[in-house]
Amino acid sequence: MWRGEAAYMKQVEPEHEAGWVAAADRNLAGWIAGLERTLILEADGEPAGYAAWAVTDGRAVLTTIHVFAAFRRRGRGGALLQAYVNDARTFGHKALALAVLRGNPAETLYVRHGFEHTHDQGQYKHYALTLT
């Protein structure tokens, strides 16, 4: 996860990279605490990506989703997103949420999977999905 998150920060949010590195211990503690809500995607016997979520204010919040570059553009992001939805449902959650940096191509993925834009906060767009 560290490599995927570091690559994302460097490529997509370089202005936040220094703060992210400074918070490395806190991030690592959060990943360890949330291992039961971490999903690993494999392809051809190799790790191809991951997603993680946490419970915040009673909602299952997607905290990260990443497909490694060599495995992109093959529907794997959608598979990971659906795995998060299924996992949250299994744990009894009906309210799901996520935030994405404005302009991130993943926005279309979220909308395609039924997430609806709820509001903006700074550079981030927030989305929600209610399971029935």
Secondary structure, 3 states (H helix, E strand, C coil): CHHHHHHHHHHCCHHHHHHHHHCHHHHHHHHHHCHHHEEEEEECCEEEEEEEEEEECCEEEEEEEEECHHHCCCCHHHHHHHHHHHHHHHCCCCEEEEEEECCCCHHHHHHHCCCEEEEEECCEEEEEEECC
